[in-house]
């Protein structure tokens, strides 16, 4: 249960950081993307779609790993009992 709380906290902080960083429009052109391109992506809601898909993929991987960990723990207990 402690692992689950740690993973949930990590995901929550990561998503918050990602959304906060994505919502602010910086005036600097540090990574070579023009401001008009950034505005176009945000204006057409494409940025939100990409961010949502990435979050869903990440959550799917986390759920898969948690299920796999539970199954492996269960098999280890069965193996130790025999």
Secondary structure, DSSP 8 states (H G I E B T S, - for coil): -HHHHHHHHHHHHHHHHHHHHHH---S--TTS--HHHHHHHHHTTHHHHHHHHHHHHHHHHHHHHHHHHHHHHHHHHHHHH-
